[in-house]
Amino acid sequence: MKETKFRWLIIGLVFLITVINYVDRSAIAFAMPLLSKQFHMNSEDIGLTLGAFNIGYAILVFFGGLMVDKWGARKVWVFAALVWSLSIFSTAFATGLAMLFTVRMMLGVAEGPNFPALNRVVGDWLPSNERAVALGNALVAVPLALMLGGPIVAALATFFGWQGMFIILGVLGFIWIPVWYGLYRDFPENSNRVNDAELKRIRETAQVRRGISDKEIRRTSHAAMPGMWKFLLTNPTLLSNDWAFFVFGYNLFFFMGWLPTFLSKSYHLDLSQVGWFSVLPWALASIMLFSVGHLSDRIYRNTGSLRYARSYPIWITQLLAAASLAPIIFYHSLMLALICISLAVGFGMASNSTFYAINVDMIKQRTGTAMGIMDFFFAVAGLIASTLTGWIIQLTGSFAGAFALVVVLNLTAVLGVLLFHHPDNKKHAYNYQAALQQQ
């Protein structure tokens, strides 16, 4: 029997909604030069508005992981996409700072379950030796959305005004929702588009089980796990992974939220120029993220070592990201800034898929919950990056201090991964029987 490849269509749908997700959350950064003038916003106001998203995101991202593990990605993602599309649509009708803050916070609340759902889909639909590839393919949507979103969003804001831009973006999620609900099932066992050969590959077994409800599969495969919370909150590998992802999030939100303003204020570029100048960093990040996802799974297949396949890509790329930013602190040059930022964004984004894969590798049964915890670190990082950067700029009048802080944070992540990130160590693994005996 020839194997179907329906799991990759599912990853394609995940890729698509992640593109929409990141275009929606980053659009305000490109509209900010217009919004700040219209609503008389200073650097602190801009930071507060950008940070509002992360307040909402932090509120629900942790619970979003629990929701996805309990109810599945099919229903949760439909509801989340519906609410965030309404939120981005409503941004068009903002009348001032207070309303901008409110709709941005609601957007963050609605997008909270997105990445726990993504990890849940990969955990349920992909075998172990395809997960980093699948995550790389899906998560490349993040830099790709920011790469394409820059000139597209800038053009929409230029031709239709910032209000028209948000209305158009709000429609995209409504188009995706019925396609997802019609094609996706929480488990491949209950998809009539997955044949037995594909199901055997997904489950890594010679036998397949059909005719079992999603509820029953969830009850047996996601059964209560003694000591789960202790494992999730004290495991050295997961905690160092969470901290490194915090730094990853700080990098991402720093550049996603402040790069347009940095280019506008430091080099006096107009909105259309900012849109095009922002393409290169995210283009390089797209290439690197896709490549490292494939490289990680190849290393794992060849060595059987998660340390080599997951940990090494993380600390190496974060070290290179820190090194890339140092020249910007000391030299004022548009070309140098563009090259250094492109390298920093590219290296910083490169290992995104390995962060996600670690949660599946370490505790597949509760990967949504584990991802929710990791994404909470990410949300807090985004809030701090957005607001603290605004305060630093307001206080010092330049971006130098903000860039220096990014460098220091990356170095702490490198140190943490080198010392504590050991996914192959049996002492770091979840042991169901040992946890049961401690009850």
C-alpha positions in Angstrom: 0.0 0.0 0.0 1.4 3.4 -1.0 1.7 5.7 1.9 -0.4 8.9 1.9 1.2 12.2 2.9 -1.7 13.9 4.4 0.3 14.9 7.6 2.2 17.4 5.4 -1.0 19.0 4.2 -1.8 19.5 7.9 1.6 21.1 8.5 0.8 23.3 5.5 -2.4 24.6 7.2 -0.4 25.1 10.4 2.2 27.1 8.4 -0.6 29.2 6.8 -2.3 30.2 10.1 1.1 31.0 11.6 1.8 33.4 8.7 -1.5 35.1 9.4 -0.8 35.0 13.1 2.5 36.9 12.8 1.4 39.3 10.1 -1.5 40.3 12.5 0.7 40.7 15.6 3.5 42.6 13.8 1.3 44.9 11.6 1.1 47.6 14.3 4.9 48.0 14.2 4.8 49.2 10.6 1.8 51.4 11.3 3.4 52.9 14.4 5.1 55.8 12.6 1.6 56.8 11.5 -0.2 56.0 14.7 2.4 57.8 16.9 1.9 61.0 14.9 -1.9 60.8 14.9 -2.3 60.0 18.6 0.8 62.0 19.8 2.6 59.0 21.3 6.1 59.2 22.7 8.6 56.3 23.0 7.1 55.1 26.3 3.6 55.1 24.8 4.8 53.1 21.8 6.5 50.6 24.2 3.3 50.3 26.2 1.2 49.7 23.2 3.5 47.1 21.8 3.7 45.5 25.2 -0.1 45.3 25.6 -0.1 42.3 23.2 2.2 40.4 25.6 0.1 41.1 28.6 -2.8 39.4 27.0 -0.6 36.7 25.5 0.9 35.9 28.9 -2.6 35.6 30.4 -3.7 32.9 28.1 -0.7 31.2 26.7 -0.2 29.0 29.7 -3.9 28.1 29.9 -3.9 27.7 26.2 -1.5 24.8 26.5 -3.9 23.1 29.0 -6.9 23.8 26.8 -5.2 22.2 23.8 -4.2 19.1 25.7 -7.8 18.8 27.1 -9.9 19.7 24.1 -7.6 19.4 21.1 -6.2 21.7 18.5 -9.2 21.5 16.1 -11.7 23.4 18.3 -9.3 25.5 20.2 -7.6 26.9 17.1 -10.9 27.7 15.5 -12.0 29.7 18.5 -8.7 31.5 18.9 -8.4 32.4 15.2 -12.0 33.8 15.2 -11.3 36.0 18.2 -7.9 37.3 17.1 -9.3 38.1 13.6 -12.1 40.1 15.3 -9.4 41.9 17.4 -7.2 42.9 14.5 -10.3 44.0 12.6 -11.3 46.2 15.5 -7.9 47.9 15.6 -9.1 49.8 12.5 -11.6 51.7 14.7 -9.1 52.7 17.5 -9.6 56.3 18.6 -6.6 56.7 20.9 -3.9 55.1 23.1 -6.5 53.5 25.5 -8.3 51.7 22.7 -5.1 50.6 21.0 -3.9 49.2 24.2 -7.2 47.3 24.7 -7.5 45.7 21.3 -3.8 44.8 21.3 -4.2 43.0 24.7 -7.2 41.2 23.3 -5.2 40.1 20.3 -2.6 38.7 22.7 -5.2 36.8 24.6 -6.6 35.3 21.5 -3.2 34.3 20.0 -2.2 32.6 23.3 -3.2 29.0 22.3 -1.6 29.2 18.8 1.9 27.7 19.5 0.8 25.2 22.1 -1.7 24.0 19.4 1.1 23.9 16.8 3.2 21.7 19.1 0.2 19.5 19.9 -0.4 18.9 16.2 3.2 18.0 15.6 3.2 15.6 18.6 0.1 13.8 17.4 0.7 13.8 13.7 4.5 13.3 13.2 6.9 10.5 14.1 9.9 11.4 16.2 12.4 11.7 13.3 10.3 14.2 11.4 9.3 16.6 14.2 12.1 19.1 13.9 11.6 19.2 10.1 7.8 19.6 10.5 8.4 22.3 13.1 11.0 24.0 10.9 8.5 23.9 8.0 5.7 25.4 10.1 7.7 27.9 12.1 9.5 29.3 9.1 6.2 31.0 8.7 7.3 33.4 11.5 10.2 35.1 9.7 8.5 34.6 6.3 5.5 36.5 7.6 7.7 39.3 8.9 9.7 39.3 5.6 6.7 39.5 3.3 4.6 41.4 5.9 6.9 44.4 6.0 6.5 45.6 2.4 2.9 44.3 2.1 1.7 45.9 5.4 3.6 49.1 4.6 2.0 49.2 1.1 -1.5 48.6 2.6 -1.0 51.3 5.1 0.2 53.7 2.4 -2.6 53.1 -0.1 -5.5 52.3 2.2 -4.5 54.1 5.4 -3.8 52.2 8.6 -7.5 51.7 9.2 -7.9 49.9 5.8 -4.8 47.8 6.5 -6.3 46.4 9.7 -9.6 45.7 8.1 -8.0 43.7 5.2 -5.8 41.8 7.6 -8.8 40.9 9.8 -10.5 39.1 7.0 -7.6 36.6 6.4 -8.3 34.5 9.5 -12.0 34.1 8.6 -10.9 32.4 5.4 -8.7 29.9 7.1 -11.1 28.8 9.8 -13.6 26.7 7.7 -10.7 25.0 5.8 -9.0 23.9 9.1 -12.2 22.7 10.7 -13.2 20.7 7.6 -9.8 19.0 7.0 -8.2 18.5 10.4 -8.9 15.9 13.0 -7.2 15.9 16.4 -5.8 12.4 15.8 -4.8 10.8 12.4 -6.6 7.6 13.4 -9.9 9.4 12.8 -9.0 11.1 9.5 -10.2 9.2 6.4 -7.5 11.0 4.4 -4.7 9.0 6.3 -4.3 5.4 5.2 -2.8 2.6 7.3 0.7 3.0 5.8 0.9 6.6 6.8 -0.6 5.9 10.2 2.0 3.2 10.9 4.7 5.7 10.1 3.2 8.4 12.3 2.7 6.0 15.3 6.0 4.2 14.6 4.4 0.8 15.0 3.5 -2.2 12.9 -0.2 -2.1 14.0 -2.9 0.6 13.6 -6.0 1.4 15.7 -9.1 2.7 14.0 -12.6 3.5 15.1 -11.7 5.0 18.4 -13.1 8.4 19.3 -10.9 11.4 19.9 -12.1 11.5 23.5 -11.0 7.9 24.1 -7.6 8.4 22.4 -7.1 11.5 24.5 -8.1 9.7 27.6 -5.6 6.9 27.1 -2.7 8.7 25.5 -2.9 11.8 27.6 -3.8 10.0 30.9 -3.0 11.5 34.2 0.8 11.6 34.8 2.0 11.5 38.4 4.7 14.1 39.1 4.1 15.9 35.8 4.0 19.4 37.3 7.2 18.8 39.3 8.9 17.5 36.2 7.7 20.4 34.0 8.7 23.1 36.6 12.0 21.6 37.9 13.6 19.7 35.0 17.0 21.3 34.2 16.7 20.7 30.5 13.2 22.1 30.2 14.1 25.1 32.5 17.2 26.0 30.5 15.2 25.5 27.3 12.5 27.9 28.7 15.1 30.5 29.6 16.8 30.3 26.2 13.4 30.7 24.7 12.8 33.7 26.9 15.9 35.2 25.3 14.7 34.1 21.9 11.4 35.9 22.5 13.2 39.0 23.7 15.2 39.1 20.5 12.1 38.5 18.3 9.9 41.1 19.9 12.7 43.6 20.1 13.3 43.4 16.3 9.6 42.8 15.4 8.4 45.7 17.4 11.2 48.2 17.3 13.1 47.6 14.0 10.8 49.9 11.9 11.0 52.7 14.5 14.8 52.2 14.8 15.3 52.5 11.0 12.9 55.5 10.9 14.4 57.4 13.8 18.1 56.5 13.4 18.3 56.7 9.6 15.3 58.9 8.8 13.7 56.3 6.4 10.0 56.7 5.4 7.4 54.0 5.8 7.9 52.4 2.3 11.7 52.4 2.8 11.3 50.8 6.2 9.1 48.1 4.8 11.7 47.1 2.2 14.7 47.5 4.5 13.1 45.1 6.9 12.9 42.3 4.3 16.6 41.1 4.5 16.7 40.2 8.2 13.6 38.0 8.0 14.5 36.5 4.7 17.8 35.3 6.2 15.9 34.1 9.3 13.6 32.1 7.0 16.5 30.3 5.3 18.3 29.6 8.6 15.3 28.3 10.5 14.3 26.0 7.7 17.8 24.7 7.3 18.4 24.1 11.0 15.2 22.2 11.4 16.3 19.8 8.7 19.8 19.7 10.1 18.6 18.9 13.6 16.6 15.8 12.5 19.5 14.7 10.3 21.9 14.9 13.2 19.5 13.0 15.4 19.0 10.2 12.8 22.8 9.9 12.4 23.9 10.1 16.0 20.8 9.3 18.1 21.9 12.2 20.4 19.4 14.9 21.3 22.2 16.9 22.9 23.9 17.2 19.5 20.7 17.6 17.5 18.8 20.0 19.8 21.1 21.6 22.4 24.1 22.5 20.2 22.1 24.3 17.5 20.5 26.5 20.3 23.7 27.7 22.0 25.7 28.1 18.8 23.1 30.2 17.1 22.5 32.4 20.1 26.2 33.0 20.6 26.5 34.0 16.9 23.4 36.3 17.3 25.1 38.1 20.2 28.4 38.5 18.3 26.5 39.9 15.3 25.0 42.8 17.3 28.1 44.1 18.9 29.2 46.4 16.1 25.9 48.3 16.0 26.6 49.6 19.5 29.8 51.4 18.4 29.2 52.4 14.8 26.5 54.4 13.1 26.1 53.2 9.5 22.9 52.1 7.8 24.6 49.4 5.7 26.5 48.0 8.7 23.3 48.1 10.8 21.4 46.2 8.1 24.0 43.5 7.8 24.5 43.1 11.6 20.7 43.1 12.3 20.2 40.6 9.5 22.8 38.2 10.9 21.5 38.6 14.4 17.9 38.0 13.4 18.9 35.1 11.2 21.0 33.4 13.9 18.5 34.2 16.6 15.6 32.6 14.7 17.5 29.7 13.4 16.9 27.2 16.2 13.2 28.0 16.8 12.1 24.5 15.8 14.6 22.8 18.3 13.0 24.7 21.2 9.6 23.2 20.3 11.0 19.8 19.5 12.5 19.5 23.0 9.1 19.7 24.6 7.9 16.8 22.4 11.0 14.8 23.0 10.9 15.2 26.7 7.2 14.8 27.5 5.1 14.1 24.4 2.0 13.2 26.4 1.8 16.8 27.7 3.6 18.7 25.0 0.8 21.3 24.8 1.2 22.1 28.5 5.0 22.1 28.3 4.8 24.4 25.3 2.4 26.7 27.3 4.9 27.0 30.0 7.7 27.8 27.6 5.5 30.2 25.7 4.7 32.0 28.9 8.4 32.8 29.2 8.2 34.0 25.6 5.2 36.2 26.4 6.9 37.8 29.4 10.1 38.4 27.3 7.9 40.1 24.7 6.4 42.4 27.3 9.7 43.3 28.8 11.4 43.8 25.4 8.6 46.1 24.2 8.3 48.3 27.3 11.9 48.3 28.5 13.2 49.2 25.1 10.9 52.2 25.1 12.1 53.3 28.5 15.8 52.9 27.6 15.3 55.0 24.5 13.3 57.7 26.3 16.0 57.8 29.0 19.2 57.7 26.9 17.9 59.1 23.6 19.5 56.3 21.6 19.2 52.5 20.9 22.7 51.6 22.0 21.7 50.5 25.5 18.8 48.5 24.1 21.2 46.6 21.8 23.7 46.0 24.5 21.0 44.4 26.7 20.1 42.0 23.9 23.8 40.9 23.6 24.0 40.2 27.3 20.8 38.2 27.4 22.0 36.0 24.5 25.2 35.2 26.4 23.2 34.1 29.5 21.2 31.7 27.3 24.3 30.2 25.8 25.7 29.6 29.3 22.4 28.1 30.5 22.2 25.6 27.6 25.8 24.6 27.9 25.5 23.8 31.6 22.0 22.4 32.0 20.5 21.4 28.6 21.0 17.6 28.6 18.0 16.0 26.9 19.8 12.6 26.6 20.5 12.4 30.4 18.2 9.7 31.9 18.1 11.7 35.1 16.4 14.5 33.1 13.8 12.2 31.6 10.3 11.8 32.8 10.0 8.4 34.6 6.3 7.4 34.9 6.9 4.4 37.2 9.2 6.3 39.5 6.8 9.1 39.7 4.0 6.7 40.4 5.9 5.1 43.3 6.3 8.5 44.9 2.6 9.1 45.1 
